Amino acid sequence: MSPRTPRRSHVQTVAVTIVASGMQAVSVYTQSPGGAGSYISVVTPNVMVTLHDQQALRTYANAWTDMRTAALHLPKHRVLTVEHSARRMPGLVIAAHGKDKTAGIHRVARNDIAIRIGYVTWILADNLAFRSMTEAWEHAQTAGERFLPVSVTDNADTNRRRIFPTTPLHNAPAAMTRRLGAARPAATNPTGGGAPDEPST
C-alpha cells in the first residue's frame, strides 16, 4: 500500500497597522456592568476593540500606559499625508479575550511610537494622538476593573452605555458599525491642527 498523501494545511494570517496623528475621537462603552457577560469597548471611527475580561483589559491598557515616558519625545502634532486609493477605508473590529503578546518601542529615527498587540500595530506620530488614545484606555481600565469578569462564562445582554467621553462625539452608539465602514481614513489626520472633520484613528 502506498503512503497516504499528507493533508495540506491552509493558513491565512492578517496583520494590521494603524497610523494615528492628531487628537483622536475615542469613546468607551460598557455592556452589562457586573460580572459574567460584561464587556467594554474602546471605539474610534474605524477601529473597535471589545474586551471581555480583566486580563484582556490590562493587556491593552498597559501596552499604552507603559509608553507614556517615551511619548514625551514625540512632537506635539505632525501632519501626515494619506493616499486616497479607495473611496472608503476598511474598518477593524477586535474581540479580545485573555492575555496577548505586546511590544512597545520609541523609534528614534522616525520619532514615533509603535505599539503592537497581537497582530495589530498602532503607530503614533505625535503626542496628541498618543495622549488622547492613552487617556481613553485609562478610563476603560478604571471602569472595567469594577465589573469585568476575570474570564468569560456567560452571555452578554444589550445594556450598553457610554462612559467616556461625557460629551458625545457622535449621535448614538448605534452609529458605531456604520462609521467603522463609512469614515474617511481613521489612521491619520491630514488636515493638521487638532481633530479633522472626521475624527481619525
C-alpha positions, 0 to 999 in steps of 0.5 A: 500500500502506498503512503497516504498523501499528507493533508495540506494545511491552509493558513491565512494570517492578517496583520494590521497597522494603524497610523494615528496623528492628531487628537483622536475621537475615542469613546468607551462603552460598557455592556452589562456592568457586573460580572459574567457577560460584561464587556467594554469597548474602546471605539474610534471611527474605524477601529473597535476593540471589545474586551471581555475580561480583566486580563484582556483589559490590562493587556491593552491598557498597559501596552499604552500606559507603559509608553507614556515616558517615551511619548514625551519625545514625540512632537506635539502634532505632525501632519501626515499625508494619506493616499486616497486609493479607495473611496472608503477605508476598511474598518477593524473590529477586535474581540479580545479575550485573555492575555496577548503578546505586546511590544512597545518601542520609541523609534528614534529615527522616525520619532514615533511610537509603535505599539503592537498587540497581537497582530495589530500595530498602532503607530503614533506620530505625535503626542496628541494622538498618543495622549488622547488614545492613552487617556481613553484606555485609562478610563476603560481600565478604571471602569472595567476593573469594577465589573469585568469578569476575570474570564468569560462564562456567560452571555452578554445582554444589550445594556450598553452605555457610554462612559467616556467621553461625557460629551458625545462625539457622535449621535448614538452608539448605534452609529458605531458599525456604520462609521467603522465602514463609512469614515474617511481614513481613521489612521491619520489626520491630514488636515493638521491642527487638532481633530479633522472633520472626521475624527481619525484613528 
